[in-house]
Amino acid sequence: MLLSRPPYAPVEFEHLNLLDSAYYAFADPHALWATLREERPVHLCDPGDGREPFWVVTRYEDVTRVLKDHRIFSSRRGTMLCIVDLSMPDIASDDMMPDSDPPRHRRLREPLNRALTPRAIAEHESRVRDIVRSLLRPALDGEPLDMAQAALMFPMAFTGSIMGLPEENWRRMSELTTMTIAYDDPDYSIGSPQATVRQAHHELFAYFRDEVSRRSPSDPGTDLIGILRSMDLDEGPLSERQLMLNCYALLLGANVTTPHVVCTMIEMMGRHPEQFRKVRENPSLRPGCLQEVLRWSSPASHFMRYTTQEVTLRGQRISADQPVSVWLGSANRDERVFDDPFRFDVTRRPNRHVAFGVGPHYCIGAGLANLALRLFLDELLEMFDGVEQVGEVRHLASNFVAGVKNMNVRFTPRKDTDAVPTMEER
């Protein structure tokens, strides 16, 4: 999505369809969110096409309230605005980790948490660093590199390994996960939105079915799929359907967000070279820099919940069984929480962004994503002195991900970059 700077002219929002994927590819939702935060922080949006209206929540305080309170704002009926009628039941309710509430959510999540502790994640550092160097090395010749396309395989390369997925399927799986959230984008659509999502789900679930079936129940492995295969719920081991749904959720969460944080990091390095020079010279600034990149990118635009009872939010009475969408990109620019929120500042303190969500559904892969992005920042600063954009950036048509499809950039290599070893030399 585009990003201009305030002051914004008021945006007409009464008849604006926030489900429209093209709006996020060609317009500036930040201008709309600024208007909503000021004039209608809890707004009922009617798509106008026969689908059920849904509530839009844009202020930080309200966003965090909705995400933290699962008793009133439930995840059991789905967590994303989608192409179907929101009044329809969710087929993954209580079977897929994102589409569940505590205590069942905890039972699905805790075994995976143990595999994603800081100590467990640290074991992958060497491999992730090699992946980063391999991704960036083609830019050393000074020729333009489409960073958006290069970054698409970045999360797949380490998430695929941690899940134990065959490498020959990684590229197609990356494409398929993007199809599920960019079903209207001409570069990913194969017809109608419904047909695009149906085909992506069919192929992904077939991959996971094959992967699960080839594993022995007595020795399923120690990767994430093996952990799911060994998991027991109240009713017993996960069914084949539950296994496929949770494999899908893990892969989708990593694949469709991380590449766009990478693109934001590189874009900001080009726009604010003086800040990145400070970060290179003072490594203690790197954690804060990464958090500011996450706030700035807010790759997951929204999450959704359904009310379990009548509730009043910012003076608006919301009935039970209503879809409520919270907009993370808006919350991360809320003037009430962030001082001068449209200023990129690697020294920003405090920086309580919600790019990974908050509450019981805080991103389970946040630790792994932070590791991968920290290593990407380290290698970026080690290998290059600067970067410039070449041509126009093309944005993804998606109401869920603030994505980039194409971003050609030219890097300026550091003079001592030859000292960086290749993967083969390590």
Secondary structure as UniProt FT lines:
FT   TURN            14..15
FT   TURN            18..19
FT   HELIX           21..26
FT   HELIX           29..39
FT   STRAND          42..45
FT   STRAND          54..57
FT   HELIX           60..68
FT   TURN            70..72
FT   STRAND          73..74
FT   TURN            76..77
FT   TURN            86..87
FT   TURN            91..95
FT   HELIX           97..99
FT   TURN            102..103
FT   HELIX           104..115
FT   HELIX           118..122
FT   TURN            123..124
FT   HELIX           125..136
FT   HELIX           137..141
FT   STRAND          145..146
FT   HELIX           147..163
FT   HELIX           167..169
FT   HELIX           170..181
FT   TURN            183..184
FT   TURN            186..188
FT   HELIX           193..213
FT   TURN            217..218
FT   HELIX           224..230
FT   STRAND          232..233
FT   TURN            234..235
FT   STRAND          236..237
FT   HELIX           240..255
FT   TURN            256..257
FT   HELIX           258..271
FT   HELIX           273..281
FT   HELIX           283..285
FT   HELIX           286..297
FT   STRAND          302..307
FT   STRAND          311..313
FT   TURN            314..315
FT   STRAND          316..318
FT   TURN            320..321
FT   STRAND          323..327
FT   HELIX           328..331
FT   TURN            332..333
FT   TURN            335..337
FT   TURN            341..342
FT   TURN            346..347
FT   TURN            355..356
FT   HELIX           359..361
FT   TURN            364..365
FT   HELIX           366..383
FT   STRAND          384..389
FT   STRAND          394..395
FT   STRAND          404..406
FT   STRAND          408..413
FT   TURN            415..416
FT   HELIX           417..419
FT   TURN            423..425
//
